[in-house]
Amino acid sequence: MTIKCISPIDGSVYAERETLTRTQADTAVARAKSAQAAWALRPLADRIALVQAGVAAVGAMNDDIVPELAHQMGRPVRYGGEFGGFNERATYMAKIAEDALAPIVVEDSDKFRRVIKRVPHGLVLVVAPWNYPYMTAINTVAPALIAGNAVMLKHASQTPLVGERMAAAFHSAGVPTDVFQNVFLDHATTSDLIADRAFGFVNFTGSVGGGKAMEVAAAGTFTGIGLELGGKDPGYVMDDANLDAAVDTLIDGAMFNSGQCCCGIERIYVHESLFYQFVEKAVAIVNGYKLGNPLDTETTIGPMAHVRFADEVRAQTAEAIAMGAKAHIDPALFPDDGGAYLMPQILTNVTHDMRVMRDESFGPVVGIMSVKNDAEAIRLINDSNFGLTASIWTQDTARAEAIADQLETGTVFMNRADYLDPGLCWTGCKDTGRGGGLSVIGFHNLTRPKSYHMKKV
């Protein structure tokens, strides 16, 4: 099977790669498992140093990576790629590794030594998405390698060059080639490998449907699975919010990367006393965007990664307008709209009967609703099949935390949004999936506890 990356810039084939046959995939798995044993025996400090060197090698490629990302998934070159977040996450995980992976000594007396150690799963499969292809991959690749696992990285067909870049960088830094492998696999081979217990752990970031396929493949194998799936992340602007800061951050969170962010803002609830001001300021911001070729440094919104993604957002928007929603952005301001190039849109007069307020949009559209009080906002925020993040805007920390305790999400922000803090567990609930990445918990999920009960004679 041939994987093709169709560039959203012009619809041309940007890259093609052949997938592994099942026999080739089995060989790759065997090599990884054989190499993992020696890798796990290396001192933790050595593994940390090699991973950090690999990360630095990716940074050295950034001038080439930025235009490649524009060609593969449409992000404008003006934003400079992902190395800042990529490096921040890997560096943090390297910093906490020694403590996070340290044995828990229950007793070490003249009679007994009782210890709980964290040991690697063995071979970890990382299935990474195209929307933030470097940052999402490093979330698992770095801690998995540091913890002593071997890693196979299967990247999205929209971003095939990313895995190749990462593997080349890490290999150049000294990480053994069989310990970290970039692989191209079709869905059937991936599922068959999981079903045959090829992996000790699987981490998948992608669609709800993809997550279900992973669970079906792993059924009965008892293979650990981490799933970060869809989102419909809300913002709530309370009556005492810093309005300008809230508008700037929430609209950026809704529109940046053409709205193609797992934790992007897809619905906003504003206290009725600030509603009209919020909408007016939001419209002014979006009216200043420039839709166009992502290789143009003046472009602030590039194309969506694929025409079908843009068409889904268009369909949700059109359905909402037909049901009574009001569109605030004039199409005349975005003459390049068409195909994968999708103009941004702000909608009011929306309800939760509309798909644009319930289904994941994953594009540059956001619905804004007025609410009377905290209780109404909490009810609407929780009225969702998803639960990744929520963003609360207020100057009252105690009030925000009391609300946060009632929200069905993996993360609650106050006065910020659309950010992944590597010191906190990146997790979700409901159809957003299960498990957790980064932080100490990320290391715990990429290892298993092993108990040692040693009676001294």
NORRA-V512315 format. One record per residue. RES is the residue in one small letter. PHI is phi as a letter, one per 20 degrees, with the letter a starting at -180 (999 if undefined). OMEGA is omega as a letter, one per 40 degrees, with the letter a starting at -180 (NA if undefined). Layout:
BEGIN
res:phi:omega
RES:PHI:OMEGA
RES:PHI:OMEGA
END
This chain:
BEGIN
res:phi:omega
m:999:i
t:d:i
i:e:i
k:c:i
c:e:i
i:e:a
s:f:i
p:f:a
i:f:a
d:b:i
g:m:i
s:e:i
v:f:a
y:e:a
a:b:i
e:c:i
r:b:i
e:e:i
t:f:i
l:f:i
t:f:i
r:f:i
t:f:i
q:f:i
a:f:i
d:f:i
t:f:i
a:f:i
v:f:a
a:f:i
r:f:a
a:f:a
k:f:i
s:f:a
a:f:a
q:f:a
a:f:i
a:f:i
w:f:a
a:f:i
l:f:i
r:f:i
p:g:i
l:g:a
a:f:i
d:f:i
r:f:i
i:f:a
a:f:a
l:f:i
v:f:i
q:f:i
a:f:i
g:f:i
v:f:i
a:f:i
a:f:i
v:f:i
g:g:i
a:f:i
m:e:a
n:g:a
d:f:i
d:e:a
i:f:a
v:g:i
p:f:i
e:f:i
l:f:i
a:g:i
h:f:a
q:e:a
m:c:i
g:n:a
r:f:a
p:g:a
v:f:a
r:g:a
y:e:i
g:m:i
g:n:a
e:c:a
f:f:i
g:g:i
g:f:i
f:g:a
n:f:a
e:g:a
r:f:a
a:f:a
t:f:i
y:f:a
m:f:i
a:f:a
k:f:a
i:e:a
a:g:a
e:f:i
d:f:a
a:f:a
l:e:a
a:f:i
p:f:i
i:e:a
v:e:i
v:e:i
e:b:i
d:b:a
s:d:i
d:f:a
k:d:a
f:c:i
r:c:a
r:c:a
v:b:i
i:d:i
k:d:i
r:e:a
v:d:a
p:f:i
h:f:a
g:p:i
l:d:a
v:d:i
l:e:i
v:d:i
v:d:a
a:d:a
p:e:a
w:e:a
n:f:i
y:c:a
p:f:i
y:e:a
m:f:i
t:f:i
a:f:a
i:f:i
n:g:a
t:d:a
v:g:a
a:f:a
p:f:i
a:f:i
l:f:i
i:g:a
a:f:i
g:o:i
n:e:i
a:e:a
v:c:i
m:d:a
l:d:i
k:d:a
h:e:a
a:f:a
s:f:i
q:f:a
t:c:a
p:f:a
l:f:a
v:f:i
g:f:i
e:f:i
r:f:a
m:f:a
a:f:i
a:f:a
a:f:a
f:f:i
h:f:i
s:f:a
a:e:i
g:o:i
v:f:a
p:g:a
t:f:a
d:e:i
v:f:i
f:c:a
q:d:i
n:e:a
v:c:i
f:d:a
l:c:i
d:e:a
h:f:a
a:f:i
t:f:i
t:g:a
s:f:a
d:f:i
l:f:i
i:f:a
a:f:a
d:e:i
r:m:i
a:f:a
f:c:i
g:e:i
f:b:i
v:c:i
n:d:a
f:c:i
t:c:a
g:r:a
s:f:i
v:f:i
g:f:i
g:f:i
g:f:i
k:f:i
a:f:i
m:f:i
e:f:i
v:f:a
a:f:a
a:e:a
a:g:i
g:n:i
t:e:a
f:m:i
t:f:i
g:f:a
i:c:i
g:d:a
l:c:i
e:d:a
l:d:a
g:f:i
g:b:i
k:b:a
d:f:a
p:d:i
g:d:i
y:c:a
v:e:a
m:e:a
d:f:a
d:d:a
a:f:i
n:f:a
l:f:a
d:f:i
a:f:a
a:f:a
v:f:a
d:g:a
t:f:a
l:f:i
i:f:i
d:f:i
g:f:i
a:e:a
m:d:a
f:f:a
n:m:a
s:l:i
g:m:a
q:e:a
c:c:a
c:g:a
c:d:i
g:f:i
i:e:a
e:d:i
r:b:a
i:c:i
y:d:a
v:c:i
h:g:a
e:g:a
s:f:a
l:d:a
f:g:a
y:f:i
q:f:a
f:f:a
v:f:a
e:g:i
k:f:i
a:f:i
v:f:i
a:f:i
i:f:a
v:f:i
n:f:i
g:e:i
y:f:i
k:c:i
l:e:i
g:r:a
n:f:a
p:f:i
l:e:i
d:e:a
t:f:i
e:e:a
t:f:i
t:d:i
i:c:i
g:e:i
p:f:i
m:f:a
a:f:a
h:b:i
v:g:a
r:f:i
f:f:i
a:f:a
d:f:i
e:f:i
v:f:i
r:g:a
a:f:i
q:f:a
t:f:a
a:f:i
e:f:a
a:f:i
i:f:i
a:f:a
m:e:i
g:o:i
a:f:i
k:d:i
a:e:a
h:d:a
i:d:a
d:f:i
p:g:a
a:f:i
l:f:a
f:c:a
p:f:a
d:e:a
d:f:i
g:q:a
g:m:i
a:f:i
y:e:a
l:c:i
m:f:i
p:f:a
q:b:i
i:d:a
l:c:i
t:c:a
n:l:i
v:e:i
t:c:i
h:f:i
d:e:a
m:e:i
r:f:a
v:f:i
m:d:a
r:c:a
d:e:i
e:f:i
s:e:i
f:l:i
g:b:a
p:e:i
v:c:i
v:b:i
g:e:a
i:c:a
m:c:i
s:e:i
v:c:a
k:e:a
n:a:a
d:f:a
a:f:i
e:f:i
a:f:i
i:f:a
r:f:a
l:f:i
i:g:a
n:f:i
d:e:a
s:b:i
n:e:a
f:d:i
g:b:i
l:e:i
t:c:i
a:b:a
s:c:a
i:d:a
w:d:a
t:a:i
q:d:a
d:d:a
t:f:a
a:f:i
r:f:i
a:f:a
e:f:i
a:f:i
i:f:a
a:g:i
d:f:a
q:e:a
l:e:a
e:e:a
t:b:i
g:e:i
t:c:i
v:c:i
f:e:i
m:c:i
n:m:i
r:a:a
a:a:i
d:l:i
y:b:i
l:d:a
d:e:a
p:f:i
g:e:i
l:d:a
c:f:i
w:e:a
t:b:i
g:b:i
c:b:a
k:l:a
d:f:i
t:f:i
g:o:a
r:b:a
g:n:a
g:a:i
g:d:a
l:m:a
s:m:i
v:g:a
i:f:i
g:g:i
f:f:a
h:f:i
n:f:a
l:e:i
t:c:i
r:c:i
p:f:i
k:c:a
s:e:i
y:c:a
h:d:a
m:d:i
k:e:a
k:e:a
v:e:NA
END
